Amino acid sequence: KRTTLSSSPYRALKSKMLKFARSKNIATIRRGFSTKSNKFDVVVIGGGHAGCEAALAAARTGAKTVLVTQNRSTIGEMSCNPSIGGIGKGHLVKEVDALGGAIGRIADISGISFRVLNRSKGPAVHGPRAQMDRDVYKNNMLKCLEHAENLEIKEAGVEDIMVQEDNSKICGITTASGESVHADAVVLTTGTFLRGMIHIGRETYAAGRHIRNSDEVEPPTIGLAKTLERFQFPLGRLKTGTPPRFDSSTIDWSVTDMQASDWPVTPFSYMHEENFKPFVDKMINCHTTSTNENTHQIVSENLDKMPTFDAADGKGIPPRYCPSIETKVQRFPDKMAHIVWLEPEGLNTNVVFPNGLNTALPEEIQKELVRTVRGLENVKILRPGYSVEYDYCDPRELMHTLESKRIRGLFLAGQINGSTGYEEAASQGLIAGINAGLSITEPGKKFVLERDEGFIGVLIDDLVSLGTKEPYRMFTSRSEFRLSLRAENSDFRLTPKGIEYGIVSGDQKETFLRKVEQKEKALARLDRFKMSTHKWIHAGIKIRDQNVQKTGRELIVDHHNVTVEHLEKVIGPLEVTEAVRAHLNVELPYSHFLERQKKDMEALRRDQYRYDISEVDYKEFKDFLSSEELEKLEEARPQTLHAASRISGVTPTSVMIMYAQLRSKGAKKVAEQAA
């Protein structure tokens, strides 16, 4: 239960952890690490989204792997929102899946509502997203881990790591019960548990998170925080928050706006592209409502009751793109309403997650403010919202493999690296797990994704090259190659590399190779079928008669109104799946855009030091840049576009826009300024 601590926030923790250990049957934990089985190739610490992917990935390399978690029953827990994917995040899920990861497959078989966000825009920014049944997702993930080859799950707290005498190489871990577990690679995925402190108003207690919809908490990880300090890893404090949970039966759904699921649904996993059937026959509906002036007034009148955090002079450092209602009211004082998404947490529960209503105000104030919202006038709060502040490590301490520069064999993944979100965590867990495994099974071989290969490459490069001062969230705009890094082509981009490194095999490998064969045969047939534009028009294809010979491929590339389906009426069926057909309808028309993207990037590389932007009025770019970017550029005042591109939070897309504007306005060049 809640632990209210006085002078030292961790003074009561030792007895609490002993009680927790006894409740989990410490004798069973000890038997799990017997003298016969306390040597592994890879140890993964933590059973969240990063830990699950890391353990599975390491095991797929052939390394003998163990996932160590405080509580087996919370493996795969969705600590905050009950959804997977979204804009930018959906791309990450598809990429993890293309490399043999689990999050997409598990989301598909646990989903109760599916939508593709940004569907009205170009394919490059489509964001697949799905609502999960929390219990089904967690159970499916646990089953996936339990059935994986080369992988064991052990229930224990981890207190410390073991290193060689010169501190240069990892050699295992020490559990809270004092046992030593030997391994040549260790992956830390501590989430919000690293010296975690929960805040509700002025009430503060040591915990990594609440057990779902309960006053019970899971204790923080303190020993490992001290370990990182002992080895002089630079640590900081970040915070995240979660909203109160509601009783569905006390919501007036009749005055809310329904948000229906797509049908048929678009699954995440490439293994489910054909004949996919969700585990429920009928998708659930989500609903939306919004805050109002009364809500905002209550928030404004009670800001003095907000928690005092360790970082940022007591304000804490939250995710910029998932702000609390308090932050929204302060940051956007002129906005009269903020959307709240009411998302059911499962089929067999009455719990509703109000996405967009994060708060850490005192519980009584939470009750007052939520009841000002349309449809929530009589709502019952099942569990108040709260914030959790936790330690993170400066990710610039890591290589692109996510291995530590200080201690060989030690890998970090997830929120410990300053990111936020299930998808970002899973992506890092995948890369850390692959490289931890390869360090054992194929020493010297490293798995790294470049920025032009995938959003996972962008995510990791941003973190390890630029660092972050606030929780990092993925957006498509963070990539300078987003036209080629589409969600729909993740398998064609990444699965060949997964096969090469041995992390994609079996059914997934065979399915992909069949897909490649279909695509190649279809393109060959489109190339072989060639006739004059006049004959194409006569055959029913609506194009302008240019009196030239064109192949089927050239028609689709040059005329965006022409699709594969149109040509099949002329040349006959291509014998491809719907997935391959849809891919060709995107891939071929995009070839012109990709060529332009390539030329733009070459021009920017050539001119990135050329223009002096130190005196630029950034207000001129307010229609093109985000408020975060404007704020950071004003603070840093970089002299060149290259310097601007190295500021964490300033996206390559925005740098490209600035470059185009500067060229069109004839901005001064650095050499001219010096002269």
ChimeraX attribute file (.defattr): number of C-alpha atoms within 10 A of each C-alpha:
attribute: neighborCount
match mode: 1-to-1
recipient: residues
	/A:1	11
	/A:2	16
	/A:3	18
	/A:4	12
	/A:5	15
	/A:6	11
	/A:7	6
	/A:8	8
	/A:9	15
	/A:10	19
	/A:11	12
	/A:12	15
	/A:13	19
	/A:14	11
	/A:15	10
	/A:16	16
	/A:17	16
	/A:18	14
	/A:19	13
	/A:20	17
	/A:21	20
	/A:22	11
	/A:23	9
	/A:24	16
	/A:25	12
	/A:26	17
	/A:27	10
	/A:28	12
	/A:29	18
	/A:30	17
	/A:31	11
	/A:32	17
	/A:33	18
	/A:34	12
	/A:35	12
	/A:36	7
	/A:37	11
	/A:38	15
	/A:39	20
	/A:40	20
	/A:41	24
	/A:42	31
	/A:43	33
	/A:44	31
	/A:45	27
	/A:46	29
	/A:47	28
	/A:48	25
	/A:49	29
	/A:50	35
	/A:51	34
	/A:52	29
	/A:53	32
	/A:54	40
	/A:55	36
	/A:56	29
	/A:57	30
	/A:58	35
	/A:59	27
	/A:60	26
	/A:61	24
	/A:62	20
	/A:63	26
	/A:64	22
	/A:65	31
	/A:66	26
	/A:67	26
	/A:68	22
	/A:69	22
	/A:70	23
	/A:71	17
	/A:72	17
	/A:73	13
	/A:74	19
	/A:75	22
	/A:76	26
	/A:77	20
	/A:78	20
	/A:79	17
	/A:80	16
	/A:81	19
	/A:82	22
	/A:83	21
	/A:84	24
	/A:85	27
	/A:86	23
	/A:87	20
	/A:88	26
	/A:89	25
	/A:90	28
	/A:91	32
	/A:92	31
	/A:93	32
	/A:94	29
	/A:95	31
	/A:96	31
	/A:97	26
	/A:98	29
	/A:99	26
	/A:100	30
	/A:101	26
	/A:102	23
	/A:103	28
	/A:104	28
	/A:105	23
	/A:106	22
	/A:107	27
	/A:108	26
	/A:109	22
	/A:110	25
	/A:111	27
	/A:112	27
	/A:113	27
	/A:114	28
	/A:115	22
	/A:116	21
	/A:117	16
	/A:118	15
	/A:119	13
	/A:120	9
	/A:121	9
	/A:122	11
	/A:123	17
	/A:124	22
	/A:125	25
	/A:126	22
	/A:127	23
	/A:128	27
	/A:129	25
	/A:130	27
	/A:131	27
	/A:132	28
	/A:133	23
	/A:134	24
	/A:135	20
	/A:136	19
	/A:137	23
	/A:138	22
	/A:139	17
	/A:140	18
	/A:141	23
	/A:142	21
	/A:143	12
	/A:144	15
	/A:145	21
	/A:146	12
	/A:147	10
	/A:148	13
	/A:149	14
	/A:150	18
	/A:151	23
	/A:152	19
	/A:153	20
	/A:154	19
	/A:155	24
	/A:156	27
	/A:157	24
	/A:158	24
	/A:159	19
	/A:160	21
	/A:161	21
	/A:162	19
	/A:163	19
	/A:164	11
	/A:165	8
	/A:166	7
	/A:167	13
	/A:168	14
	/A:169	17
	/A:170	21
	/A:171	23
	/A:172	25
	/A:173	22
	/A:174	18
	/A:175	20
	/A:176	17
	/A:177	15
	/A:178	13
	/A:179	17
	/A:180	20
	/A:181	22
	/A:182	22
	/A:183	22
	/A:184	22
	/A:185	30
	/A:186	32
	/A:187	28
	/A:188	23
	/A:189	29
	/A:190	31
	/A:191	31
	/A:192	27
	/A:193	27
	/A:194	26
	/A:195	25
	/A:196	27
	/A:197	25
	/A:198	28
	/A:199	25
	/A:200	22
	/A:201	24
	/A:202	14
	/A:203	18
	/A:204	22
	/A:205	22
	/A:206	28
	/A:207	27
	/A:208	23
	/A:209	22
	/A:210	19
	/A:211	14
	/A:212	15
	/A:213	13
	/A:214	12
	/A:215	11
	/A:216	14
	/A:217	19
	/A:218	21
	/A:219	25
	/A:220	26
	/A:221	25
	/A:222	19
	/A:223	19
	/A:224	19
	/A:225	23
	/A:226	16
	/A:227	15
	/A:228	16
	/A:229	13
	/A:230	9
	/A:231	11
	/A:232	10
	/A:233	18
	/A:234	14
	/A:235	17
	/A:236	17
	/A:237	22
	/A:238	28
	/A:239	26
	/A:240	24
	/A:241	22
	/A:242	24
	/A:243	23
	/A:244	25
	/A:245	25
	/A:246	25
	/A:247	17
	/A:248	22
	/A:249	13
	/A:250	15
	/A:251	19
	/A:252	14
	/A:253	17
	/A:254	9
	/A:255	13
	/A:256	18
	/A:257	15
	/A:258	15
	/A:259	16
	/A:260	14
	/A:261	19
	/A:262	14
	/A:263	11
	/A:264	12
	/A:265	19
	/A:266	17
	/A:267	26
	/A:268	31
	/A:269	25
	/A:270	22
	/A:271	19
	/A:272	16
	/A:273	14
	/A:274	11
	/A:275	7
	/A:276	15
	/A:277	13
	/A:278	19
	/A:279	13
	/A:280	13
	/A:281	8
	/A:282	11
	/A:283	20
	/A:284	18
	/A:285	17
	/A:286	18
	/A:287	18
	/A:288	19
	/A:289	21
	/A:290	19
	/A:291	21
	/A:292	17
	/A:293	15
	/A:294	16
	/A:295	21
	/A:296	22
	/A:297	12
	/A:298	17
	/A:299	25
	/A:300	14
	/A:301	9
	/A:302	14
	/A:303	14
	/A:304	12
	/A:305	15
	/A:306	20
	/A:307	22
	/A:308	18
	/A:309	22
	/A:310	17
	/A:311	16
	/A:312	11
	/A:313	9
	/A:314	11
	/A:315	13
	/A:316	19
	/A:317	20
	/A:318	24
	/A:319	19
	/A:320	14
	/A:321	12
	/A:322	20
	/A:323	19
	/A:324	24
	/A:325	21
	/A:326	20
	/A:327	17
	/A:328	19
	/A:329	21
	/A:330	15
	/A:331	11
	/A:332	11
	/A:333	11
	/A:334	8
	/A:335	13
	/A:336	14
	/A:337	18
	/A:338	19
	/A:339	14
	/A:340	18
	/A:341	21
	/A:342	26
	/A:343	25
	/A:344	28
	/A:345	22
	/A:346	21
	/A:347	16
	/A:348	9
	/A:349	13
	/A:350	15
	/A:351	20
	/A:352	23
	/A:353	22
	/A:354	23
	/A:355	20
	/A:356	21
	/A:357	27
	/A:358	25
	/A:359	26
	/A:360	29
	/A:361	29
	/A:362	20
	/A:363	17
	/A:364	10
	/A:365	16
	/A:366	23
	/A:367	19
	/A:368	14
	/A:369	20
	/A:370	24
	/A:371	17
	/A:372	19
	/A:373	20
	/A:374	18
	/A:375	20
	/A:376	21
	/A:377	16
	/A:378	16
	/A:379	19
	/A:380	18
	/A:381	19
	/A:382	16
	/A:383	18
	/A:384	23
	/A:385	22
	/A:386	26
	/A:387	26
	/A:388	28
	/A:389	27
	/A:390	29
	/A:391	26
	/A:392	28
	/A:393	23
	/A:394	20
	/A:395	28
	/A:396	20
	/A:397	19
	/A:398	23
	/A:399	17
	/A:400	23
	/A:401	22
	/A:402	28
	/A:403	23
	/A:404	18
	/A:405	14
	/A:406	15
	/A:407	17
	/A:408	18
	/A:409	26
	/A:410	27
	/A:411	28
	/A:412	30
	/A:413	32
	/A:414	28
	/A:415	27
	/A:416	25
	/A:417	31
	/A:418	26
	/A:419	28
	/A:420	25
	/A:421	24
	/A:422	26
	/A:423	29
	/A:424	26
	/A:425	27
	/A:426	27
	/A:427	30
	/A:428	31
	/A:429	34
	/A:430	29
	/A:431	32
	/A:432	35
	/A:433	38
	/A:434	29
	/A:435	31
	/A:436	36
	/A:437	32
	/A:438	25
	/A:439	22
	/A:440	21
	/A:441	16
	/A:442	14
	/A:443	11
	/A:444	9
	/A:445	12
	/A:446	17
	/A:447	17
	/A:448	19
	/A:449	20
	/A:450	15
	/A:451	19
	/A:452	16
	/A:453	17
	/A:454	24
	/A:455	31
	/A:456	27
	/A:457	21
	/A:458	20
	/A:459	24
	/A:460	29
	/A:461	21
	/A:462	24
	/A:463	24
	/A:464	19
	/A:465	16
	/A:466	17
	/A:467	23
	/A:468	20
	/A:469	16
	/A:470	20
	/A:471	21
	/A:472	24
	/A:473	20
	/A:474	24
	/A:475	19
	/A:476	24
	/A:477	16
	/A:478	20
	/A:479	23
	/A:480	22
	/A:481	23
	/A:482	23
	/A:483	17
	/A:484	21
	/A:485	23
	/A:486	26
	/A:487	26
	/A:488	24
	/A:489	21
	/A:490	24
	/A:491	23
	/A:492	15
	/A:493	19
	/A:494	20
	/A:495	24
	/A:496	17
	/A:497	17
	/A:498	18
	/A:499	17
	/A:500	10
	/A:501	19
	/A:502	17
	/A:503	22
	/A:504	24
	/A:505	18
	/A:506	9
	/A:507	10
	/A:508	17
	/A:509	20
	/A:510	12
	/A:511	13
	/A:512	21
	/A:513	15
	/A:514	12
	/A:515	17
	/A:516	15
	/A:517	12
	/A:518	18
	/A:519	20
	/A:520	12
	/A:521	14
	/A:522	21
	/A:523	16
	/A:524	13
	/A:525	16
	/A:526	21
	/A:527	14
	/A:528	12
	/A:529	14
	/A:530	17
	/A:531	14
	/A:532	15
	/A:533	21
	/A:534	16
	/A:535	14
	/A:536	22
	/A:537	13
	/A:538	10
	/A:539	13
	/A:540	12
	/A:541	19
	/A:542	14
	/A:543	16
	/A:544	11
	/A:545	12
	/A:546	10
	/A:547	11
	/A:548	9
	/A:549	14
	/A:550	17
	/A:551	18
	/A:552	24
	/A:553	23
	/A:554	15
	/A:555	24
	/A:556	23
	/A:557	20
	/A:558	16
	/A:559	13
	/A:560	14
	/A:561	13
	/A:562	18
	/A:563	22
	/A:564	21
	/A:565	14
	/A:566	15
	/A:567	22
	/A:568	14
	/A:569	12
	/A:570	14
	/A:571	13
	/A:572	10
	/A:573	12
	/A:574	18
	/A:575	13
	/A:576	16
	/A:577	14
	/A:578	11
	/A:579	14
	/A:580	19
	/A:581	19
	/A:582	15
	/A:583	16
	/A:584	20
	/A:585	18
	/A:586	21
	/A:587	19
	/A:588	19
	/A:589	21
	/A:590	20
	/A:591	15
	/A:592	12
	/A:593	12
	/A:594	16
	/A:595	10
	/A:596	12
	/A:597	17
	/A:598	12
	/A:599	12
	/A:600	16
	/A:601	15
	/A:602	12
	/A:603	13
	/A:604	17
	/A:605	13
	/A:606	10
	/A:607	16
	/A:608	19
	/A:609	17
	/A:610	19
	/A:611	22
	/A:612	21
	/A:613	23
	/A:614	16
	/A:615	10
	/A:616	16
	/A:617	10
	/A:618	16
	/A:619	11
	/A:620	11
	/A:621	16
	/A:622	12
	/A:623	8
	/A:624	14
	/A:625	20
	/A:626	14
	/A:627	11
	/A:628	12
	/A:629	21
	/A:630	17
	/A:631	14
	/A:632	16
	/A:633	18
	/A:634	15
	/A:635	9
	/A:636	12
	/A:637	15
	/A:638	20
	/A:639	17
	/A:640	18
	/A:641	23
	/A:642	17
	/A:643	14
	/A:644	25
	/A:645	19
	/A:646	16
	/A:647	18
	/A:648	18
	/A:649	24
	/A:650	21
	/A:651	22
	/A:652	20
	/A:653	19
	/A:654	20
	/A:655	19
	/A:656	19
	/A:657	13
	/A:658	20
	/A:659	21
	/A:660	13
	/A:661	14
	/A:662	17
	/A:663	12
	/A:664	9
	/A:665	9
	/A:666	9
	/A:667	15
	/A:668	14
	/A:669	17
	/A:670	16
	/A:671	11
	/A:672	10
	/A:673	9
	/A:674	7
	/A:675	6
